[in-house]
Amino acid sequence: MKTLFIIFVLSAAAMAQETRREIVNAAPNPADDAKANSDKVPDVYAIPTQFERVLIFRFKYNTDLLAGLEKMVKTEKIKNAVILAGAGGVRGYHIHQVSNREFPSKNVFVKDPNMPADVISMNGYIMDGRIHAHISLATPDKAFGGHLEPGTTVFTFGIVTVGVLKEGTDLTHLDDKAYR
């Protein structure tokens, strides 16, 4: 019986696929990580705009979510947009999350290509054609999320709703950690 239990534990460990790796996300200019906040940058500001159109993207089985988003941004000629919602299921995931509180920032990349999960939400921005998407996922044991990375593949289906912003909307500094 003890031998059977050891074989079970080793088999379960071999099937576990989640990997984690942490990287330092240093600014291109290291002085940017050390600089203080500037009085010239407001604590908070508004960017007035309107939606020109709203698009709903549907992803089929085994499609990479991020690659599909990138394809649609090019196909639909989207410069700036808001990712409003997402739903569906994935066969596996790859995300990253911030993992420290001081500059330079660090990210931990979490990947499990064999763990199915429900997409319970997605949001983010498309800025000058560049995608900054966040995804929330749920398994029977937990809910979690982070920045969407390549390798998050669709299972049942994927749906992402995008609000394309009015031409001329300037999102230049929206996710610039050095703009402070």
C-alpha angles and dihedrals in degrees: 000000000000090000091051090051092051091050090050093050093047091047091050091049091050091052093052106102106173112123130186131196129172125213133182111244097205120179116254086246107044090208088068090065091053099045123108126233115284124230086219091067112073118232088236134356139180128238109205114214144129136223114261091191142342120231129194115205121200119201124200130218116302095010117139106241097214094044089048091051091049090050093051093047088057096040093048093040093234115177102169128010147145119241099224105179146348136193140167138076135293133209092213139346145225119189139151132217134190109260107187143041105225134063130295089055121224129210128204114210114211119193135174113164092183102048114097117211141171118249102231096176145347130195140155142105143283108217119187088336094310117121122225102178130171122198133195117207135185134202125179088269106041151359119229142150150175144151112335113248133185111279099054099124128191121247115178097003140309129224125189124178118205129188109209111215128228116275111266096035107144114216094160099133100027097114099016106126091194092059096092 
